[in-house]
């Protein structure tokens, strides 16, 4: 292990962020739309009304387009672990590979096996088996997300493993501990429920467009009725799971929570920021004001972070420079102990190579005593462990604001739909259509908070991104960055174009 060219690391990070954000355009819609299609077909199965079959097949077509492009972007995304992040793949392959293998064995096969039946089996299998296939596709899609999110959650909170100094690799000890991690569970329920919410906005938004154009009125209103109810329920789950995610971040990744709230100086009864403009000149340890303008909710952050009124919430300065009164070790101390761990690991490997068993034993003992700070040994400045605070703060608050807006939208739409006046409310239909794009914005903001808030770690506290990256030239990574940018943009434009064409065609048979 060693230091990488920082420019190469930044380009590798940018490339992974690019491909991940493109891929995340398609994933949440797949998660939620698959269940909405299952709901539509269940209604058709129960009622025998052919109108519901047309509705099911229309949304199923859009699902298929999205699914196909999502698979393509996902494959390209995973290739980067072997190209740009080969050191990471070597060090954690025993752990990270297990959930990915589980996704392929249990979820992807289940999903794709019944995918063909769902699309092409309308007149070839019984109605009951076709409905079962549709539900299994929905379940398989979300199982795929489970395993991916388990792998990501382990990077946020590494448990169920140990470091093997002989191979310099992290090895799994308890698969069930990795699977049952509170971070994994929180990630899964929050990501899937937000996918349900986005799919509801997708169906509502397109249906509102139909109503604005006065086309397929019955289909659009029926689709809105189901999607708005599903979206309203999903919004509540998103709020609850989001609160739980913030609580877990406070316990496992306090630096991320501090960045989310722009909290530099820890406090008892810490205030939660409702709105604020961050002072971009603010640095850890200085006396600059954190915000140029701010609206706070007194004492609320302590409740959010610790479920206890008046409790202490550490800020960035506490986590960087330490707070003995609260038992928080300074990053300087962690770096010093981390460098001891790195040095003793090298001494241990050298002693083994030369056959000096006594030195090897002593070095291994010293390494184990400082092992938990291993990742800090690759930093020289304490400020390097602080993520981009403005980026995390603004995206977190944008996500929360939009998340609070969506259930109100669903309630208003359902109210006017129930009263039979939705067609008269063109302002509401226009906002319903626009909300589709706001849903995607909220999704991307959530991803940025989760991943940028973890920086500079590839694996929290254990492996910095500077060590995880491959030993490539800057030019190589720049070339592939722009190649991926071109390919992914073409794929996105292709999907949008095909979807727009299919939406204009409308439901089959109409």
GINOR-V878960 format. One record per residue. N is the residue number from 0. RES is the residue in one small letter. PSI is psi in whole degrees, -180 to 180 (NA if undefined). OMEGA is omega as a letter, one per 40 degrees, with the letter a starting at -180 (* if undefined). D_CENTER is the distance of its C-alpha to the mean C-alpha in Angstrom with 2 decimals. Layout:
BEGIN
[[N | RES | PSI | OMEGA | D_CENTER] [N | RES | PSI | OMEGA | D_CENTER]]
END
This chain:
BEGIN
[[0 | x | 148 | i | 27.96] [1 | x | -180 | a | 28.55] [2 | x | 145 | i | 27.53] [3 | x | 162 | i | 26.28] [4 | x | 122 | a | 27.23] [5 | x | -33 | i | 24.96] [6 | x | -41 | i | 25.19] [7 | x | -40 | i | 24.12] [8 | x | -44 | a | 21.12] [9 | x | -40 | i | 20.08] [10 | x | -37 | i | 20.58] [11 | x | -41 | i | 18.61] [12 | x | -43 | a | 15.63] [13 | x | -40 | i | 16.22] [14 | x | -42 | i | 16.50] [15 | x | -39 | i | 13.28] [16 | x | -42 | i | 11.49] [17 | x | -53 | a | 13.71] [18 | x | -37 | i | 13.13] [19 | x | -41 | a | 9.33] [20 | x | -37 | i | 9.52] [21 | x | -47 | a | 12.39] [22 | x | -37 | a | 10.94] [23 | x | -9 | i | 8.12] [24 | x | -35 | a | 11.30] [25 | x | -32 | a | 12.60] [26 | x | -55 | a | 10.20] [27 | x | -33 | i | 9.79] [28 | x | -39 | i | 13.50] [29 | x | -44 | a | 14.45] [30 | x | -46 | a | 13.09] [31 | x | -40 | a | 15.00] [32 | x | -30 | i | 17.92] [33 | x | -39 | i | 18.94] [34 | x | -37 | i | 19.73] [35 | x | -39 | i | 21.46] [36 | x | -41 | i | 23.60] [37 | x | -38 | i | 24.46] [38 | x | -46 | a | 25.57] [39 | x | -44 | a | 27.67] [40 | x | -32 | i | 29.32] [41 | x | -40 | i | 30.03] [42 | x | -42 | i | 31.88] [43 | x | -43 | a | 33.76] [44 | x | -39 | a | 34.63] [45 | x | -37 | a | 35.95] [46 | x | -26 | a | 37.84] [47 | x | 8 | a | 38.90] [48 | x | 119 | a | 38.48] [49 | x | -23 | i | 38.05] [50 | x | -38 | i | 36.29] [51 | x | -29 | i | 33.22] [52 | x | -42 | i | 33.40] [53 | x | -41 | i | 33.35] [54 | x | -45 | a | 30.35] [55 | x | -46 | a | 28.51] [56 | x | -32 | i | 29.48] [57 | x | -52 | a | 28.55] [58 | x | -28 | i | 24.92] [59 | x | -37 | i | 24.85] [60 | x | -45 | i | 25.91] [61 | x | -36 | i | 23.07] [62 | x | -43 | a | 20.65] [63 | x | -41 | i | 22.38] [64 | x | -48 | a | 22.10] [65 | x | -41 | a | 18.34] [66 | x | -44 | a | 18.01] [67 | x | -46 | a | 20.28] [68 | x | -35 | i | 18.59] [69 | x | -40 | i | 15.12] [70 | x | -44 | a | 16.85] [71 | x | -46 | a | 18.51] [72 | x | -33 | i | 15.56] [73 | x | -39 | i | 13.77] [74 | x | -44 | i | 17.05] [75 | x | -39 | a | 17.43] [76 | x | -45 | a | 14.04] [77 | x | -28 | i | 15.08] [78 | x | -28 | a | 18.52] [79 | x | -22 | i | 17.47] [80 | x | -29 | i | 17.26] [81 | x | -12 | a | 20.98] [82 | x | -68 | a | 21.88] [83 | x | -19 | a | 20.21] [84 | x | 47 | a | 18.99] [85 | x | -35 | i | 21.94] [86 | x | -40 | i | 22.64] [87 | x | -48 | a | 19.22] [88 | x | -38 | i | 19.83] [89 | x | -44 | a | 23.31] [90 | x | -31 | a | 22.53] [91 | x | 12 | a | 19.76] [92 | x | -34 | a | 20.51] [93 | x | -30 | a | 22.15] [94 | x | -52 | a | 19.07] [95 | x | -31 | a | 16.15] [96 | x | -27 | a | 18.36] [97 | x | -50 | i | 19.06] [98 | x | -35 | i | 15.83] [99 | x | -38 | i | 15.82] [100 | x | -40 | i | 19.48] [101 | x | -37 | i | 18.94] [102 | x | -46 | a | 16.62] [103 | x | -41 | a | 19.48] [104 | x | -46 | a | 22.23] [105 | x | -36 | a | 21.23] [106 | x | -52 | a | 18.65] [107 | x | -42 | i | 19.26] [108 | x | -42 | i | 23.02] [109 | x | -44 | a | 22.98] [110 | x | -51 | a | 20.99] [111 | x | -29 | i | 23.14] [112 | x | -45 | a | 26.39] [113 | x | -7 | i | 26.42] [114 | x | -46 | a | 24.84] [115 | x | -40 | i | 28.30] [116 | x | -42 | a | 30.08] [117 | x | -41 | a | 28.00] [118 | x | -40 | a | 28.80] [119 | x | 4 | a | 32.29] [120 | x | 13 | a | 33.69] [121 | x | -43 | a | 34.76] [122 | x | 13 | a | 38.45] [123 | x | -21 | i | 38.33] [124 | x | 168 | i | 37.07] [125 | x | 159 | i | 37.79] [126 | x | -37 | a | 35.92] [127 | x | -44 | a | 34.81] [128 | x | -35 | i | 33.45] [129 | x | -42 | i | 31.67] [130 | x | -42 | i | 30.00] [131 | x | -42 | i | 29.02] [132 | x | -41 | i | 27.53] [133 | x | -43 | i | 25.42] [134 | x | -37 | i | 24.08] [135 | x | -33 | i | 23.45] [136 | x | -43 | i | 21.44] [137 | x | -44 | i | 19.21] [138 | x | -43 | i | 19.00] [139 | x | -40 | i | 18.50] [140 | x | -43 | a | 15.62] [141 | x | -27 | i | 13.73] [142 | x | -36 | i | 15.07] [143 | x | -44 | i | 13.60] [144 | x | -37 | a | 10.06] [145 | x | -50 | a | 11.41] [146 | x | -38 | i | 12.59] [147 | x | -42 | a | 9.74] [148 | x | -29 | i | 7.57] [149 | x | -44 | i | 10.93] [150 | x | -44 | i | 11.26] [151 | x | -40 | a | 8.17] [152 | x | -34 | i | 9.35] [153 | x | -34 | i | 12.73] [154 | x | -33 | i | 12.01] [155 | x | -33 | a | 11.10] [156 | x | 85 | a | 14.18] [157 | x | 115 | i | 16.57] [158 | x | 172 | i | 19.04] [159 | x | 27 | a | 21.38] [160 | x | 172 | i | 22.65] [161 | x | 161 | i | 25.35] [162 | x | 126 | i | 26.25] [163 | x | 108 | a | 29.18] [164 | x | -22 | a | 31.33] [165 | x | -39 | a | 33.44] [166 | x | -8 | a | 30.73] [167 | x | 44 | a | 28.38] [168 | x | 150 | i | 25.50] [169 | x | 128 | a | 23.17] [170 | x | 143 | a | 24.25] [171 | x | 137 | i | 23.03] [172 | x | -36 | a | 25.35] [173 | x | 100 | a | 23.80] [174 | x | -38 | a | 21.38] [175 | x | -29 | i | 21.39] [176 | x | -39 | i | 20.44] [177 | x | -45 | a | 17.34] [178 | x | -38 | a | 16.57] [179 | x | 12 | i | 17.58] [180 | x | 136 | i | 15.76] [181 | x | -30 | i | 15.06] [182 | x | -40 | i | 11.67] [183 | x | -45 | i | 10.97] [184 | x | -44 | i | 12.57] [185 | x | -45 | i | 10.87] [186 | x | -44 | a | 7.27] [187 | x | -50 | a | 8.98] [188 | x | -33 | i | 11.07] [189 | x | -43 | a | 8.84] [190 | x | -43 | a | 6.48] [191 | x | -42 | i | 9.91] [192 | x | -34 | i | 11.89] [193 | x | -31 | i | 10.05] [194 | x | -40 | i | 10.67] [195 | x | -40 | i | 14.19] [196 | x | -46 | a | 14.55] [197 | x | -43 | i | 13.78] [198 | x | -37 | i | 16.18] [199 | x | -43 | i | 18.69] [200 | x | -36 | i | 18.65] [201 | x | -50 | a | 19.11] [202 | x | -44 | i | 22.11] [203 | x | -44 | a | 23.50] [204 | x | -47 | i | 23.25] [205 | x | -38 | i | 25.05] [206 | x | -38 | i | 27.48] [207 | x | -36 | i | 28.31] [208 | x | -42 | i | 29.10] [209 | x | -42 | a | 31.47] [210 | x | -38 | i | 33.12] [211 | x | -36 | i | 33.59] [212 | x | -3 | a | 35.25] [213 | x | 47 | i | 37.15] [214 | x | 143 | i | 36.19] [215 | x | 52 | a | 35.41] [216 | x | -43 | a | 35.71] [217 | x | -46 | i | 35.84] [218 | x | -45 | a | 32.85] [219 | x | -44 | a | 30.76] [220 | x | -37 | i | 31.79] [221 | x | -39 | i | 31.21] [222 | x | -42 | i | 27.72] [223 | x | -41 | a | 27.02] [224 | x | -46 | a | 28.53] [225 | x | -47 | a | 26.23] [226 | x | -38 | a | 23.00] [227 | x | -39 | i | 23.73] [228 | x | -46 | i | 24.42] [229 | x | -40 | a | 21.29] [230 | x | -39 | i | 19.31] [231 | x | -45 | i | 21.19] [232 | x | -43 | i | 20.51] [233 | x | -37 | i | 16.78] [234 | x | -40 | i | 16.81] [235 | x | -42 | i | 18.46] [236 | x | -39 | i | 15.97] [237 | x | -43 | i | 13.07] [238 | x | -45 | a | 15.37] [239 | x | -45 | a | 16.30] [240 | x | -31 | i | 12.99] [241 | x | -41 | i | 11.78] [242 | x | -42 | i | 15.06] [243 | x | -38 | i | 14.63] [244 | x | -41 | i | 11.32] [245 | x | -40 | i | 13.40] [246 | x | -45 | i | 16.29] [247 | x | -38 | i | 14.73] [248 | x | -39 | i | 13.49] [249 | x | -34 | a | 17.14] [250 | x | -39 | a | 18.47] [251 | x | -29 | a | 16.47] [252 | x | 68 | a | 15.22] [253 | x | -29 | i | 17.83] [254 | x | -38 | i | 17.56] [255 | x | -46 | i | 14.04] [256 | x | -41 | i | 15.49] [257 | x | -40 | i | 18.57] [258 | x | -39 | i | 16.86] [259 | x | -34 | a | 15.05] [260 | x | 2 | a | 18.58] [261 | x | 37 | a | 20.63] [262 | x | 111 | i | 22.58] [263 | x | -40 | a | 24.94] [264 | x | 116 | a | 27.67] [265 | x | 157 | a | 26.93] [266 | x | 153 | i | 28.97] [267 | x | 136 | a | 30.18] [268 | x | 47 | a | 29.28] [269 | x | 142 | a | 26.65] [270 | x | 148 | i | 26.09] [271 | x | 140 | a | 22.87] [272 | x | 119 | i | 22.50] [273 | x | -46 | i | 22.66] [274 | x | 150 | i | 23.13] [275 | x | 156 | i | 24.03] [276 | x | 115 | a | 24.84] [277 | x | 139 | i | 23.97] [278 | x | 107 | a | 26.85] [279 | x | -15 | i | 25.61] [280 | x | -7 | a | 28.59] [281 | x | 132 | i | 27.53] [282 | x | 154 | i | 27.30] [283 | x | 135 | i | 27.00] [284 | x | -12 | i | 30.44] [285 | x | -180 | a | 32.20] [286 | x | 12 | i | 33.80] [287 | x | 149 | i | 32.19] [288 | x | 144 | a | 30.90] [289 | x | -39 | a | 27.12] [290 | x | 146 | i | 27.27] [291 | x | -29 | i | 29.68] [292 | x | 143 | a | 29.29] [293 | x | 147 | i | 27.48] [294 | x | 124 | a | 27.52] [295 | x | 155 | i | 26.87] [296 | x | 106 | a | 26.81] [297 | x | 130 | i | 29.13] [298 | x | -2 | a | 28.08] [299 | x | -29 | a | 24.93] [300 | x | -34 | i | 22.48] [301 | x | -39 | i | 24.52] [302 | x | -43 | i | 24.12] [303 | x | -44 | a | 20.36] [304 | x | -35 | a | 19.99] [305 | x | -4 | a | 22.84] [306 | x | 33 | a | 24.02] [307 | x | 126 | a | 27.34] [308 | x | 134 | i | 29.37] [309 | x | 6 | a | 30.53] [310 | x | 162 | a | 28.53] [311 | x | 132 | i | 27.70] [312 | x | 119 | a | 24.32] [313 | x | 144 | i | 24.29] [314 | x | -179 | a | 23.72] [315 | x | -43 | a | 23.01] [316 | x | -39 | i | 26.76] [317 | x | -42 | a | 27.10] [318 | x | -29 | a | 24.41] [319 | x | -47 | a | 25.87] [320 | x | -5 | i | 29.56] [321 | x | 158 | i | 29.70] [322 | x | 89 | a | 31.14] [323 | x | -35 | a | 33.80] [324 | x | -30 | i | 34.50] [325 | x | 6 | i | 31.01] [326 | x | 27 | a | 30.98] [327 | x | 123 | a | 28.37] [328 | x | 141 | i | 29.20] [329 | x | 155 | i | 29.19] [330 | x | -32 | i | 27.12] [331 | x | -46 | i | 30.55] [332 | x | -42 | i | 31.46] [333 | x | -40 | i | 28.26] [334 | x | -44 | i | 28.86] [335 | x | -45 | i | 32.47] [336 | x | -32 | i | 31.69] [337 | x | -39 | i | 29.03] [338 | x | -33 | i | 31.70] [339 | x | -44 | i | 34.05] [340 | x | -44 | i | 31.62] [341 | x | -45 | a | 31.24] [342 | x | -42 | a | 35.01] [343 | x | -30 | i | 35.92] [344 | x | -43 | i | 33.67] [345 | x | -40 | i | 35.52] [346 | x | -40 | i | 38.81] [347 | x | -46 | a | 38.10] [348 | x | -40 | i | 37.42] [349 | x | -41 | a | 40.56] [350 | x | -39 | i | 42.68] [351 | x | -41 | a | 41.70] [352 | x | -36 | a | 42.62] [353 | x | -7 | i | 45.97] [354 | x | 16 | a | 46.67] [355 | x | 91 | a | 46.87] [356 | x | -37 | a | 45.70] [357 | x | -46 | i | 46.60] [358 | x | -39 | i | 44.58] [359 | x | -41 | i | 41.66] [360 | x | -45 | i | 41.81] [361 | x | -44 | a | 42.02] [362 | x | -40 | a | 39.15] [363 | x | -41 | i | 36.92] [364 | x | -43 | i | 37.77] [365 | x | -38 | i | 36.98] [366 | x | -48 | a | 33.67] [367 | x | -33 | a | 32.66] [368 | x | -24 | a | 33.68] [369 | x | 10 | a | 31.19] [370 | x | -38 | a | 28.55] [371 | x | -14 | i | 25.78] [372 | x | 17 | a | 26.00] [373 | x | -47 | a | 26.07] [374 | x | -31 | a | 23.17] [375 | x | -18 | a | 24.88] [376 | x | -9 | a | 27.90] [377 | x | 7 | i | 26.51] [378 | x | 151 | i | 26.41] [379 | x | -28 | a | 29.55] [380 | x | 137 | a | 28.59] [381 | x | -30 | a | 27.05] [382 | x | -14 | a | 25.31] [383 | x | -16 | a | 23.23] [384 | x | 2 | a | 20.86] [385 | x | 126 | i | 19.87] [386 | x | 179 | i | 16.75] [387 | x | 98 | a | 17.30] [388 | x | -51 | a | 18.07] [389 | x | -41 | a | 18.77] [390 | x | -45 | i | 15.62] [391 | x | -44 | a | 13.42] [392 | x | -51 | a | 16.04] [393 | x | -40 | a | 16.43] [394 | x | -36 | i | 12.86] [395 | x | -46 | a | 12.50] [396 | x | -30 | i | 15.83] [397 | x | -44 | i | 15.33] [398 | x | -46 | a | 12.40] [399 | x | -42 | a | 14.71] [400 | x | -47 | i | 17.71] [401 | x | -38 | i | 16.52] [402 | x | -31 | i | 15.26] [403 | x | -25 | a | 18.83] [404 | x | -37 | a | 20.43] [405 | x | -45 | i | 19.25] [406 | x | -32 | i | 21.09] [407 | x | -40 | i | 24.16] [408 | x | -47 | a | 24.08] [409 | x | -41 | i | 24.01] [410 | x | -46 | a | 26.82] [411 | x | -42 | i | 28.98] [412 | x | -45 | i | 28.60] [413 | x | -36 | i | 29.55] [414 | x | -50 | a | 32.43] [415 | x | -29 | i | 33.97] [416 | x | -41 | i | 33.36] [417 | x | -36 | a | 35.21] [418 | x | -2 | i | 38.01] [419 | x | 24 | a | 38.29] [420 | x | 13 | a | 37.83] [421 | x | -38 | a | 34.43] [422 | x | -26 | a | 36.20] [423 | x | -20 | a | 38.11] [424 | x | 75 | a | 35.10] [425 | x | -32 | i | 34.24] [426 | x | -39 | i | 32.42] [427 | x | -39 | i | 30.06] [428 | x | -40 | i | 29.65] [429 | x | -42 | i | 28.87] [430 | x | -36 | i | 26.25] [431 | x | -39 | i | 24.80] [432 | x | -44 | a | 24.55] [433 | x | -32 | a | 23.01] [434 | x | -24 | i | 20.37] [435 | x | -45 | a | 18.86] [436 | x | -33 | i | 17.95] [437 | x | -33 | i | 16.88] [438 | x | -43 | i | 14.32] [439 | x | -37 | i | 12.77] [440 | x | -42 | i | 13.12] [441 | x | -39 | i | 11.30] [442 | x | -48 | a | 8.24] [443 | x | -37 | i | 8.45] [444 | x | -42 | i | 9.32] [445 | x | -41 | i | 6.43] [446 | x | -43 | a | 4.33] [447 | x | -43 | i | 7.76] [448 | x | -46 | a | 8.31] [449 | x | -42 | a | 5.91] [450 | x | -44 | i | 7.29] [451 | x | -34 | i | 10.59] [452 | x | -21 | i | 11.32] [453 | x | -19 | a | 11.63] [454 | x | 147 | e | 14.06] [455 | x | 27 | a | 16.65] [456 | x | 135 | i | 15.58] [457 | x | -43 | i | 14.42] [458 | x | 123 | a | 15.11] [459 | x | 121 | i | 15.53] [460 | x | -6 | a | 19.30] [461 | x | -33 | a | 20.37] [462 | x | 108 | i | 19.54] [463 | x | 156 | i | 19.24] [464 | x | -28 | a | 17.89] [465 | x | -25 | i | 21.56] [466 | x | -28 | a | 22.64] [467 | x | -22 | a | 19.88] [468 | x | 163 | i | 20.68] [469 | x | 161 | i | 23.48] [470 | x | 74 | a | 26.94] [471 | x | 162 | i | 27.00] [472 | x | 156 | i | 28.82] [473 | x | -42 | a | 27.24] [474 | x | -37 | i | 28.93] [475 | x | -46 | a | 27.43] [476 | x | -38 | i | 23.82] [477 | x | -42 | a | 24.79] [478 | x | -48 | a | 26.41] [479 | x | -30 | i | 23.50] [480 | x | -51 | a | 21.19] [481 | x | -27 | i | 23.52] [482 | x | -47 | i | 24.03] [483 | x | -38 | i | 20.38] [484 | x | -44 | i | 20.34] [485 | x | -48 | a | 23.38] [486 | x | -47 | a | 22.32] [487 | x | -36 | i | 18.93] [488 | x | -41 | i | 20.71] [489 | x | -43 | i | 23.42] [490 | x | -43 | a | 21.14] [491 | x | -46 | i | 19.48] [492 | x | -37 | i | 23.00] [493 | x | -45 | i | 24.32] [494 | x | -46 | a | 21.92] [495 | x | -43 | a | 22.64] [496 | x | -45 | a | 26.32] [497 | x | -42 | i | 26.55] [498 | x | -44 | i | 24.77] [499 | x | -39 | i | 27.04] [500 | x | -43 | a | 30.01] [501 | x | -37 | i | 29.16] [502 | x | -41 | i | 28.59] [503 | x | -34 | i | 31.96] [504 | x | -40 | i | 33.60] [505 | x | -173 | a | 32.41] [506 | x | 146 | i | 32.70] [507 | x | 132 | i | 34.77] [508 | x | -9 | a | 38.42] [509 | x | NA | * | 38.34]]
END
